[in-house]
Amino acid sequence: MSGRAGVRLRLVALLGAVGVANVAYTVLIPFVPTLNTVFQMSAVLIGVAFAGFAATKALCQPLGGWLVDRIGGRTIAIAGLAVTAAATGALALATTSGQVVACRFVWGIGEGLAMPALYRLTAQLGTESGHGSDRTLGWFGTAAVAGMTVGPGLIAALSGVIDFRSAFAGGAVLTVLATALVALAFRRTGRPEQRQAGGDPSRAPTERLSRLPLIPLVVVLGLLDLANNAVYAALEPLFPLHGTGPLGAGERAVSLSFFAGLAVFAAFSWVGGRVMHLSRRFPLAAAVFAVQAAALAVAWLTGAYGVFTAAFIGLMAVQPLVYVNMRAVIGRLGEGRQGWAFGWFGLISDLGWVAGPLVATAAYQVFGGGSFALLAVVALAASALGAAAFPWLRAPFLHDSGPPVRESTSA
Protein backbone atom coordinates (compact mmCIF):
# COMPACT_ATOMS: atom_id res chain seq x y z
CA MET A 1 0.00 0.00 0.00
CA SER A 2 1.38 3.44 -0.88
CA GLY A 3 0.36 7.06 -0.92
CA ARG A 4 -1.84 8.78 1.60
CA ALA A 5 -3.78 5.62 2.49
CA GLY A 6 -0.50 3.92 3.40
CA VAL A 7 0.52 6.87 5.56
CA ARG A 8 -2.80 6.73 7.40
CA LEU A 9 -2.31 3.02 8.04
CA ARG A 10 1.09 3.82 9.53
CA LEU A 11 -0.57 6.47 11.69
CA VAL A 12 -3.03 3.87 13.00
CA ALA A 13 -0.09 1.59 13.84
CA LEU A 14 1.72 4.40 15.67
CA LEU A 15 -1.34 5.43 17.71
CA GLY A 16 -1.96 1.76 18.45
CA ALA A 17 1.59 1.53 19.77
CA VAL A 18 0.99 4.51 22.06
CA GLY A 19 -2.19 2.96 23.49
CA VAL A 20 -0.67 -0.49 23.93
CA ALA A 21 2.47 0.87 25.62
CA ASN A 22 0.38 2.89 28.08
CA VAL A 23 -1.56 -0.14 29.34
CA ALA A 24 1.41 -0.94 31.59
CA TYR A 25 1.82 2.73 32.57
CA THR A 26 -0.79 2.72 35.35
CA VAL A 27 -0.74 -0.97 36.30
CA LEU A 28 1.30 -0.30 39.45
CA ILE A 29 -1.50 1.77 41.03
CA PRO A 30 -3.76 -1.20 41.94
CA PHE A 31 -0.72 -3.02 43.36
CA VAL A 32 0.24 -0.37 45.92
CA PRO A 33 -1.04 -2.64 48.75
CA THR A 34 1.24 -5.40 47.37
CA LEU A 35 4.22 -3.06 47.58
CA ASN A 36 3.36 -2.45 51.21
CA THR A 37 2.68 -6.05 52.29
CA VAL A 38 4.86 -8.24 50.03
CA PHE A 39 7.81 -5.91 49.47
CA GLN A 40 7.56 -4.25 52.93
CA MET A 41 7.77 -0.78 51.38
CA SER A 42 6.87 2.18 53.56
CA ALA A 43 4.57 4.94 52.32
CA VAL A 44 7.64 7.14 51.78
CA LEU A 45 9.42 4.48 49.71
CA ILE A 46 6.29 3.90 47.63
CA GLY A 47 6.19 7.65 47.02
CA VAL A 48 9.84 7.53 45.94
CA ALA A 49 8.99 4.77 43.43
CA PHE A 50 6.23 6.89 41.87
CA ALA A 51 7.97 10.28 42.07
CA GLY A 52 11.29 8.79 40.93
CA PHE A 53 9.66 7.48 37.78
CA ALA A 54 8.21 10.92 37.02
CA ALA A 55 11.51 12.65 37.78
CA THR A 56 13.70 10.42 35.58
CA LYS A 57 11.14 10.62 32.79
CA ALA A 58 11.19 14.42 32.97
CA LEU A 59 14.98 14.71 33.16
CA CYS A 60 15.58 12.36 30.21
CA GLN A 61 13.22 14.10 27.78
CA PRO A 62 15.70 16.83 26.73
CA LEU A 63 18.25 14.09 25.96
CA GLY A 64 15.59 12.18 24.01
CA GLY A 65 14.70 15.29 22.03
CA TRP A 66 18.35 16.07 21.27
CA LEU A 67 18.86 12.51 20.00
CA VAL A 68 15.69 12.70 17.87
CA ASP A 69 17.01 15.75 16.00
CA ARG A 70 20.34 14.02 15.32
CA ILE A 71 19.49 10.35 14.82
CA GLY A 72 15.79 10.24 13.92
CA GLY A 73 12.49 9.67 15.67
CA ARG A 74 12.08 5.99 14.73
CA THR A 75 15.41 4.89 16.22
CA ILE A 76 14.96 6.77 19.48
CA ALA A 77 11.31 5.71 19.88
CA ILE A 78 12.29 2.05 19.48
CA ALA A 79 15.26 2.41 21.85
CA GLY A 80 13.15 4.15 24.51
CA LEU A 81 10.35 1.61 24.28
CA ALA A 82 12.89 -1.23 24.46
CA VAL A 83 14.28 0.19 27.72
CA THR A 84 10.72 0.53 29.02
CA ALA A 85 9.92 -3.07 28.11
CA ALA A 86 13.08 -4.31 29.84
CA ALA A 87 12.30 -2.36 33.02
CA THR A 88 8.69 -3.58 33.04
CA GLY A 89 9.81 -7.19 32.62
CA ALA A 90 12.46 -6.79 35.33
CA LEU A 91 9.77 -5.46 37.69
CA ALA A 92 7.90 -8.75 37.27
CA LEU A 93 11.02 -10.51 38.60
CA ALA A 94 11.77 -8.08 41.46
CA THR A 95 12.15 -9.57 44.93
CA THR A 96 13.22 -6.55 47.01
CA SER A 97 12.03 -3.00 47.50
CA GLY A 98 15.32 -1.67 46.11
CA GLN A 99 14.78 -3.59 42.89
CA VAL A 100 11.25 -2.19 42.57
CA VAL A 101 12.54 1.38 42.95
CA ALA A 102 15.43 0.77 40.52
CA CYS A 103 13.06 -0.68 37.90
CA ARG A 104 10.78 2.35 38.20
CA PHE A 105 13.73 4.71 37.71
CA VAL A 106 14.88 2.83 34.58
CA TRP A 107 11.28 2.74 33.34
CA GLY A 108 11.19 6.53 33.61
CA ILE A 109 14.41 6.77 31.59
CA GLY A 110 12.86 4.73 28.78
CA GLU A 111 9.70 6.84 28.78
CA GLY A 112 11.74 10.05 28.77
CA LEU A 113 13.68 8.95 25.70
CA ALA A 114 10.61 7.73 23.83
CA MET A 115 8.18 10.61 24.40
CA PRO A 116 9.79 13.36 22.26
CA ALA A 117 10.26 10.82 19.46
CA LEU A 118 6.66 9.63 19.57
CA TYR A 119 5.35 13.20 19.58
CA ARG A 120 7.48 14.13 16.60
CA LEU A 121 6.54 11.00 14.63
CA THR A 122 2.85 11.65 15.33
CA ALA A 123 3.13 15.26 14.13
CA GLN A 124 4.99 14.10 11.01
CA LEU A 125 2.42 11.47 10.04
CA GLY A 126 -0.38 13.93 10.75
CA THR A 127 1.06 16.28 8.14
CA GLU A 128 1.81 13.51 5.64
CA SER A 129 -1.63 11.93 6.01
CA GLY A 130 -3.53 15.16 5.43
CA HIS A 131 -5.19 15.06 8.84
CA GLY A 132 -2.84 17.73 10.20
CA SER A 133 -0.51 17.51 13.19
CA ASP A 134 -3.03 19.38 15.37
CA ARG A 135 -5.61 16.62 15.06
CA THR A 136 -3.20 13.70 15.29
CA LEU A 137 -1.59 15.04 18.47
CA GLY A 138 -5.10 15.11 19.93
CA TRP A 139 -5.56 11.50 18.86
CA PHE A 140 -2.23 10.75 20.53
CA GLY A 141 -3.76 11.98 23.81
CA THR A 142 -6.82 9.79 23.30
CA ALA A 143 -4.68 6.71 22.64
CA ALA A 144 -2.48 7.42 25.67
CA VAL A 145 -5.37 7.96 28.09
CA ALA A 146 -7.26 4.96 26.72
CA GLY A 147 -4.25 2.76 27.43
CA MET A 148 -3.86 4.23 30.91
CA THR A 149 -7.53 3.51 31.62
CA VAL A 150 -7.42 -0.07 30.32
CA GLY A 151 -4.53 -1.10 32.61
CA PRO A 152 -6.24 -0.73 36.01
CA GLY A 153 -9.53 -1.87 34.43
CA LEU A 154 -8.01 -5.19 33.41
CA ILE A 155 -6.51 -5.68 36.87
CA ALA A 156 -9.91 -5.01 38.46
CA ALA A 157 -11.77 -7.29 36.05
CA LEU A 158 -9.25 -10.15 36.41
CA SER A 159 -8.27 -9.61 40.03
CA GLY A 160 -8.50 -13.33 40.78
CA VAL A 161 -6.34 -14.27 37.80
CA ILE A 162 -3.66 -11.58 37.42
CA ASP A 163 -1.13 -11.08 40.20
CA PHE A 164 1.77 -8.63 40.50
CA ARG A 165 4.25 -10.69 38.50
CA SER A 166 1.93 -11.75 35.71
CA ALA A 167 0.66 -8.16 35.36
CA PHE A 168 4.12 -6.77 34.70
CA ALA A 169 5.19 -9.71 32.56
CA GLY A 170 2.11 -9.00 30.44
CA GLY A 171 2.96 -5.29 30.45
CA ALA A 172 6.44 -6.07 29.13
CA VAL A 173 4.96 -8.16 26.31
CA LEU A 174 2.58 -5.34 25.38
CA THR A 175 5.44 -2.83 25.34
CA VAL A 176 7.43 -5.12 23.04
CA LEU A 177 4.35 -5.21 20.79
CA ALA A 178 4.26 -1.39 20.83
CA THR A 179 7.94 -1.33 19.84
CA ALA A 180 7.20 -3.65 16.92
CA LEU A 181 4.31 -1.44 15.77
CA VAL A 182 6.60 1.61 15.68
CA ALA A 183 9.18 -0.36 13.72
CA LEU A 184 6.52 -1.43 11.21
CA ALA A 185 5.10 2.08 10.88
CA PHE A 186 8.58 3.45 10.03
CA ARG A 187 10.39 0.68 8.18
CA ARG A 188 13.39 2.73 7.14
CA THR A 189 15.22 5.36 9.05
CA GLY A 190 18.01 7.83 8.74
CA ARG A 191 18.93 11.32 9.68
CA PRO A 192 16.30 14.00 9.05
CA GLU A 193 16.67 15.47 5.61
CA GLN A 194 18.33 18.84 5.41
CA ARG A 195 16.66 21.01 2.81
CA GLN A 196 18.93 23.09 0.66
CA ALA A 197 18.95 26.81 1.06
CA GLY A 198 17.91 28.77 -1.97
CA GLY A 199 14.82 29.57 -3.89
CA ASP A 200 12.50 26.90 -2.51
CA PRO A 201 9.29 28.84 -1.77
CA SER A 202 8.25 26.25 0.83
CA ARG A 203 11.05 27.53 3.06
CA ALA A 204 9.40 30.90 3.63
CA PRO A 205 6.90 29.84 6.29
CA THR A 206 9.58 27.81 8.11
CA GLU A 207 11.92 30.81 8.07
CA ARG A 208 9.18 32.96 9.57
CA LEU A 209 8.66 30.37 12.31
CA SER A 210 12.41 30.32 12.97
CA ARG A 211 12.13 33.94 14.10
CA LEU A 212 9.96 32.90 17.04
CA PRO A 213 11.82 33.27 20.39
CA LEU A 214 12.28 29.50 20.75
CA ILE A 215 13.60 29.24 24.31
CA PRO A 216 11.01 31.61 25.88
CA LEU A 217 8.28 29.96 23.76
CA VAL A 218 9.17 26.46 24.99
CA VAL A 219 9.36 27.71 28.59
CA VAL A 220 5.91 29.30 28.34
CA LEU A 221 4.43 26.21 26.70
CA GLY A 222 6.02 24.04 29.38
CA LEU A 223 4.74 26.21 32.24
CA LEU A 224 1.20 26.16 30.87
CA ASP A 225 1.31 22.39 30.51
CA LEU A 226 2.93 22.10 33.96
CA ALA A 227 -0.06 23.93 35.44
CA ASN A 228 -2.46 21.68 33.53
CA ASN A 229 -0.67 18.53 34.71
CA ALA A 230 -0.34 19.77 38.29
CA VAL A 231 -4.08 20.42 38.57
CA TYR A 232 -4.97 16.95 37.33
CA ALA A 233 -2.22 15.21 39.35
CA ALA A 234 -3.37 17.06 42.47
CA LEU A 235 -6.91 15.79 41.95
CA GLU A 236 -5.77 12.15 41.94
CA PRO A 237 -5.35 12.19 45.74
CA LEU A 238 -7.68 15.12 46.52
CA PHE A 239 -10.76 13.78 44.75
CA PRO A 240 -10.97 10.52 46.74
CA LEU A 241 -9.88 12.21 49.99
CA HIS A 242 -12.56 14.89 49.77
CA GLY A 243 -15.19 12.69 48.11
CA THR A 244 -15.06 9.89 50.69
CA GLY A 245 -14.39 12.25 53.60
CA PRO A 246 -16.45 15.46 53.94
CA LEU A 247 -18.80 14.58 51.06
CA GLY A 248 -19.47 11.05 52.30
CA ALA A 249 -19.30 9.15 49.01
CA GLY A 250 -18.28 5.49 48.86
CA GLU A 251 -15.11 4.19 47.26
CA ARG A 252 -17.07 2.64 44.38
CA ALA A 253 -18.74 5.98 43.60
CA VAL A 254 -15.38 7.74 43.62
CA SER A 255 -13.86 5.10 41.32
CA LEU A 256 -16.76 5.40 38.86
CA SER A 257 -16.55 9.20 38.89
CA PHE A 258 -12.83 9.12 38.19
CA PHE A 259 -13.30 6.57 35.41
CA ALA A 260 -15.97 8.84 33.87
CA GLY A 261 -13.58 11.79 34.05
CA LEU A 262 -10.83 9.88 32.26
CA ALA A 263 -13.29 8.73 29.60
CA VAL A 264 -14.36 12.35 28.99
CA PHE A 265 -10.70 13.39 28.78
CA ALA A 266 -10.05 10.72 26.15
CA ALA A 267 -13.13 11.70 24.12
CA PHE A 268 -12.29 15.41 24.12
CA SER A 269 -8.67 14.70 23.22
CA TRP A 270 -10.01 13.08 20.05
CA VAL A 271 -11.78 16.28 18.98
CA GLY A 272 -9.17 18.63 20.46
CA GLY A 273 -7.28 19.01 17.19
CA ARG A 274 -10.45 20.09 15.40
CA VAL A 275 -11.14 22.63 18.13
CA MET A 276 -7.58 23.90 17.68
CA HIS A 277 -8.18 24.31 13.95
CA LEU A 278 -11.33 26.38 14.55
CA SER A 279 -9.86 28.57 17.33
CA ARG A 280 -6.57 29.80 15.92
CA ARG A 281 -7.53 33.44 16.44
CA PHE A 282 -9.01 32.79 19.90
CA PRO A 283 -6.98 32.66 23.15
CA LEU A 284 -7.94 29.04 23.80
CA ALA A 285 -5.48 28.29 26.62
CA ALA A 286 -6.56 31.36 28.60
CA ALA A 287 -10.24 30.43 28.27
CA VAL A 288 -9.63 26.78 29.21
CA PHE A 289 -7.75 27.67 32.37
CA ALA A 290 -10.52 30.12 33.32
CA VAL A 291 -13.04 27.25 33.02
CA GLN A 292 -10.77 25.07 35.16
CA ALA A 293 -10.60 27.79 37.81
CA ALA A 294 -14.40 28.04 37.86
CA ALA A 295 -14.77 24.25 38.17
CA LEU A 296 -12.27 24.16 41.04
CA ALA A 297 -14.12 26.99 42.80
CA VAL A 298 -17.36 24.97 42.54
CA ALA A 299 -15.56 21.91 43.95
CA TRP A 300 -14.39 24.03 46.90
CA LEU A 301 -17.79 25.58 47.64
CA THR A 302 -20.17 22.64 47.13
CA GLY A 303 -21.25 20.17 49.76
CA ALA A 304 -23.00 17.85 47.30
CA TYR A 305 -21.06 14.96 45.81
CA GLY A 306 -23.04 15.11 42.54
CA VAL A 307 -22.09 18.76 41.97
CA PHE A 308 -18.51 17.95 42.98
CA THR A 309 -18.36 15.19 40.36
CA ALA A 310 -19.95 17.42 37.69
CA ALA A 311 -17.28 20.07 38.34
CA PHE A 312 -14.56 17.43 38.02
CA ILE A 313 -15.95 16.10 34.73
CA GLY A 314 -16.27 19.65 33.38
CA LEU A 315 -12.61 20.26 34.22
CA MET A 316 -11.60 17.00 32.55
CA ALA A 317 -13.52 17.98 29.42
CA VAL A 318 -11.42 21.11 28.85
CA GLN A 319 -8.02 19.87 30.08
CA PRO A 320 -7.16 18.04 26.83
CA LEU A 321 -7.58 21.28 24.90
CA VAL A 322 -4.51 22.65 26.71
CA TYR A 323 -2.73 19.34 26.10
CA VAL A 324 -3.37 19.57 22.34
CA ASN A 325 -2.80 23.34 22.13
CA MET A 326 0.69 23.20 23.62
CA ARG A 327 1.83 20.24 21.51
CA ALA A 328 0.28 21.60 18.34
CA VAL A 329 2.42 24.74 18.61
CA ILE A 330 5.60 22.65 18.88
CA GLY A 331 4.36 20.39 16.10
CA ARG A 332 4.38 23.41 13.78
CA LEU A 333 7.99 24.38 14.45
CA GLY A 334 10.46 24.10 11.61
CA GLU A 335 12.87 21.26 10.90
CA GLY A 336 15.73 20.53 13.27
CA ARG A 337 13.89 22.05 16.22
CA GLN A 338 10.98 19.78 17.10
CA GLY A 339 12.92 17.13 19.02
CA TRP A 340 14.75 19.71 21.10
CA ALA A 341 11.54 21.63 21.74
CA PHE A 342 9.49 18.55 22.67
CA GLY A 343 12.28 17.38 24.98
CA TRP A 344 12.67 20.55 27.04
CA PHE A 345 8.93 21.14 26.97
CA GLY A 346 8.48 17.64 28.41
CA LEU A 347 10.99 18.30 31.20
CA ILE A 348 9.17 21.43 32.37
CA SER A 349 5.70 19.98 31.83
CA ASP A 350 6.32 16.73 33.71
CA LEU A 351 7.40 18.57 36.84
CA GLY A 352 3.67 19.18 37.30
CA TRP A 353 3.16 15.44 37.86
CA VAL A 354 5.73 15.56 40.67
CA ALA A 355 4.69 18.82 42.33
CA GLY A 356 0.90 18.49 42.01
CA PRO A 357 0.26 15.60 44.42
CA LEU A 358 2.94 16.67 46.91
CA VAL A 359 1.73 20.27 47.22
CA ALA A 360 -1.96 19.35 47.10
CA THR A 361 -1.84 16.72 49.84
CA ALA A 362 0.20 19.02 52.08
CA ALA A 363 -2.34 21.81 51.47
CA TYR A 364 -5.26 19.48 52.19
CA GLN A 365 -3.77 18.64 55.58
CA VAL A 366 -3.93 22.34 56.47
CA PHE A 367 -6.82 23.81 54.49
CA GLY A 368 -9.08 20.83 53.74
CA GLY A 369 -11.43 21.76 50.90
CA GLY A 370 -9.68 25.12 50.66
CA SER A 371 -6.93 23.33 48.72
CA PHE A 372 -9.29 23.44 45.71
CA ALA A 373 -9.27 27.22 45.99
CA LEU A 374 -5.47 27.17 45.84
CA LEU A 375 -5.66 25.08 42.68
CA ALA A 376 -8.13 27.61 41.26
CA VAL A 377 -5.53 30.34 41.86
CA VAL A 378 -2.96 28.26 39.94
CA ALA A 379 -5.45 27.93 37.06
CA LEU A 380 -6.14 31.68 37.07
CA ALA A 381 -2.40 32.43 36.96
CA ALA A 382 -2.07 30.06 34.01
CA SER A 383 -5.02 31.76 32.32
CA ALA A 384 -3.27 35.12 32.64
CA LEU A 385 -0.03 33.65 31.23
CA GLY A 386 -1.97 32.08 28.34
CA ALA A 387 -3.58 35.42 27.52
CA ALA A 388 -0.26 37.28 27.66
CA ALA A 389 1.47 34.68 25.48
CA PHE A 390 -1.36 34.46 22.94
CA PRO A 391 0.62 36.17 20.12
CA TRP A 392 3.31 33.46 20.46
CA LEU A 393 0.78 30.65 20.70
CA ARG A 394 -1.03 31.96 17.64
CA ALA A 395 2.00 32.65 15.41
CA PRO A 396 2.70 29.10 14.15
CA PHE A 397 -0.88 28.82 12.85
CA LEU A 398 -0.77 31.96 10.74
CA HIS A 399 1.29 30.21 8.07
CA ASP A 400 1.67 26.68 6.80
CA SER A 401 4.77 25.15 8.34
CA GLY A 402 5.95 23.66 5.05
CA PRO A 403 6.56 20.09 3.99
CA PRO A 404 7.11 17.64 6.83
CA VAL A 405 10.54 16.46 7.88
CA ARG A 406 10.67 12.86 6.70
CA GLU A 407 12.01 10.14 8.95
CA SER A 408 11.19 7.24 6.63
CA THR A 409 9.70 6.13 3.38
CA SER A 410 6.18 4.84 3.02
CA ALA A 411 5.50 1.40 4.38
N, C-alpha and C positions, 0 to 999 in steps of 0.2 A: 504494500500500500504506500502511496506517495502523495505529495501535495498536502493541501490543508487538512484533508481528512486524516492523513497519516499523522500530522502534527497534533491533531485533536486526540487521537488515540494515545499518543505519547503523553499528552497532558493528563488523560484519564489514568494512565499507569503511574505518573508522578504523584497525583493527588491520592491515588490508592495507596502508594507507598507511605505518604504522610499519615494517612489514617491508620494503616496497619502498624506503623512504628509507634504511634501514640497509644495503642492499646496497653502496652507495657508501662507507659509513662505514669499512670496513676494507680497501678496495681498494688503498690506498697501501702497505700492508705488503709485498705481493709485489714492489712496484716500488722498494724501498729500494736494490737494486743499481743501478737506473736513475738514481736521484737521485745516486748516487756517481759513476757513469761518464759519463752524458750531461750532467747539470747540474753536475758537478764540485763536489758538496756534500760537505764534510767530515763526519765522524761527529758533531761538535758541532753543525753547522748542521742536520743531519738531526734530531738530538735537539730542537733549537729548533723545527723544523717540527711535530714531534709534540707536544712539551710546550706550545708556543704555542697550538695548537688546544685542548688541554685547558684551558689557563688562560683563554683568552677565552670558551670555553663556560661555564666555572664563573662567571666574573665577570659575564657577561651574564644569568645566570638570575634574580637578584633583579629586574633591570629587566624581564625577560620576565614574571615573576610579578606585578609591580606593574601592568604594562600589561594583563594578563589580568583582574585585578579591576576595572579601570576601563573597558576597551574591550570585552572578551569574548574567550573562548578561540579561537573560529573565526578571527577577524581576525588575532590574533597568531600562531596556528599557521600560517596561510597566509603571512603576512609572513615569519616565520622560515624556513619551508621555501623560499620564493622566494629569500631571500638565500643559503641553502645551495645551491640549484640554480645560481644565478649564479656562486658561488665554485667549485663543482665544474666547471662549464663553462669558466670562466676558467682553471682548472688544466690543462685539456686543451690550452689555447692557450699556456701558459707557455713561455718560452724561456730564462729566467735563474733562478738560485737565489733571488734576491730576490723574483721573482714567485711562485715556489712557496711561499715562506714567507708572503708577503702573502695569497695565496689561502687557505692553511690558517688564518691568523688570522681572515679574514672568514668562512670556513666555521664556525669555532668560534662567532662572533657569531650566525650564523643558528641554529645548534643551541641556543645558550643561550637565545635568544628563544623557540624553538619548544617546548622540553621542558616547561616548566611548563604551557603551554597544552595540549599533548597529554596530559599526566597528568590535568589537570582534566577535559578532555573525555571521557577514558576512564572516570574515576570517575563522571561524570555519566551517561553512557550505561549504565554498569553498574547504577546505581540505577534508571534509567528502564526498562531491559530486564527487570528482575527477577532478573538474575544476581547482583547485588551488586557494589559497587565493589571489594571484596576480591578476588573471583575475576577480574574483568576487568583489574585492575592486574597480576595474575599472568600473564594472557594477553598483556598488553602486553609483559612481559619475554620471553615465548616468541617473540612476533613480532619483537622487537628482536634477540634473539640469533640467531634463524633467519636474518634478513637479514644480520647480521654474518658468519654462517658461509657463506652462499651466495656472498658477494663474492669472497673468496680462492679458494673452490672453483671458481667459474667461470673465474677467471684461470688456475688450474692446469689445468683441463680443456681450455681453449682457448688455451693458451700460445702456440701457433703462429699464432693468428689475431688475438688481442687484444693490442695494444701499449698503451703508456702513454696516448697521446692518445685512442685509441678507447675505452679503459676509462673514462676520466673523462668523455668525451662521452656515453657510454652511462649513466654514473652521473647526469649532469645530467638526461638524459631521464627516468630512473626517478624522480628527485626531483620533477620537474615532474608526473609521473603521481601521485606521493604527494600533492602539493599539490592536484591536481584531485580526488582521492578525499576529502580532508578537506572541500573545498568542496561536494562532492556530499552528504557525510554530514550537513553542517550548512548547509542551503540559505539560511536566513535568519539574521541576526545582530542584535545590539543589545546594549545594556548589560544586565548581569545584573539580574534583577528584584529590587526591594527589597520585601520583605514588610512589610505594615503592622503596627505594634505594636498590641496589643490582646488580644482574647480567643481568638486562634487557638491551639487546644491543641497544634498541631504545632510551635509555637515552643518548648515547654518543653524537649525534649531538646537543641535547639540552644542555648538559654540556658544549660543545664547545661554543655555543651561549651565555651561562651564563658568559663566560669570557669577552664578549664585555663590554667596559666601558659604562654602561647603561645611567648614567646621562649625560655625555658629548654627547653621541649618540642622546639621545632624544632632547637635546638642539640644536644640529646641525640640526636634522631633522625639528624641530620646526622653526628655523631661516630660513631655505630654504623655508619652506611652508609659513612662514610669508611674505617673499619677493614675492613669487608667488601670494599670496592673496592681498598684498598691491598694486602690479602692476595692477591687475584686478580691485580692488576696486577703485583705483585712476582713472581708465578709465571710470567708471560709470558717474562721473560728467565731466571729461575732454573731453570725446568723443563728447557729445552733445554741450558742450561749444565751442569747437574748430571747430566742424563740421558745426554748424549753424552760427558761428561767422565769423572768417577769411576765411573759405572755402566756405561759402555761401550756404550750403545745407539746405533743408527744414526739418521740424520736422519729417515728414513721412519718408523721406529717412534715417534719423538718426535712427528712430525706426526700420525700416527694416534691416538696417545694423547691429544693435545690436542684433536683433532677429537671424539673420544669424550667427553671432558670437557665440551666445549661442547654436545654433543647431550644429555647428561644434564642440564646446566643448563637447557636449553630445555624438556625434558620435565618437570622438577620445577617450573619456573616455571608451567607449565600447571595443575598441581594445587596450587600454593602457596596460592591463595585458599581452596580447600576446607580445606586444613590450617589456615589462619588461622581459618576459621569454627569448626573443631572444637577449637581450642586457646586460646580467648579467656581462660580462667582459668588458663592454663599459661604460665610465663615462657619463651616460645618463643625469643626472641633470645638469652637467656642460655644455653639448652641448645645452640642451633646453634653459637654461638661456642666452647663447650666441645668439641663434636665437631670443629670446625675445628682447635682446638689439639691435640687427640689425633691427627688426621690429619697435621698438620705435624710433630709429634713422631716419628711413624712414618717420615715422609719423611726426617727428620734421621738416625734411627738405622739404617735399613735399608741393606743393600748390594746388594739384589736389585732389578732394574729393574721386575719384575712387581709386587712389593709397593709400590714407589714409585708406580707408575701407579695401583694400587688405592687408595692413600691419596689421590692427587690426585682421582680420580673420586668417592670418598666425600666429599671436601671440596666438590666442584662440585655434588654432589647436595643439600647442605644450604644452600649459599650463597644460592640464590634465595628461600629462606624468609625470610632477613633482608631481601632486596630487597622482597619483597611486604609483609612486616610493617611496615616503616618507611613505605612509601607508603600502605598501608591506613589507618594512623593519620591521616595528613594527609587522605586521601580522606574521612574521617568528620568533618572539621572543618566548622563552620558556614559560612554564606554570607559572602562578602566577605573570607574569610581564606585560602581554598585557594591562590589564585595567589601571594600573598605567601609563604605557608608553603612551597609547592613551590619557589619561586624561591630563597629563602635556604637551604632544605634542600639544593637542588642545588648551590649554591655551596660549602657545607661538604663535602658528599659527594664532589664531583668532585675536590677536592684530593687525595683518595686515589689517583686515577689519575696525578697528577703526582708525589706523594711516593713511592708504592710502588716503581716501578722504579728511581728514583734511589737511594733508601736501600738497597734490596735488592741492587743490583749493587755498590754500595760495600761493603756488609757481606760479600758473597760474596768480594770481593777479599781481605778480611782473614780471615774465619772459614770460608770454604768452605761445607760442608754445615751448619755451625753457624748459618748465616743462617736456616735453617728453624726453628731453636729460637727465634731472635729473633722471627720471625713468630708462633710459638706463644705467646710472651709477649704480643704485641699482641692476639691472639685471646682470651687469658685475661683481659686488662684489659677488653676489650670485653664479655666474658661477665659480669664483675663489674658493669660499668656497666649492662648490660641487666637484671641482677637487681635492682639498686638502683632503676632507673627503671621497674620493672614496673607499679607503680600508675598511672603516667602512660600507659604503653603500653596498659594494659588499659582505662582509663577511657572512651575513645570507643566501645568495644564493649558497654558496659553498657546503653546506651540506643540507640534508633534515632535517626539523625541528622536525621530529618525529610525532607520532600519535597526533591528535588534542585533546585539552582539551574539554571534553564533558560537555555541560550544560544540556542536555536533552536526552531522548530516542527518537527513530524515531516516527514520527506521525503515 
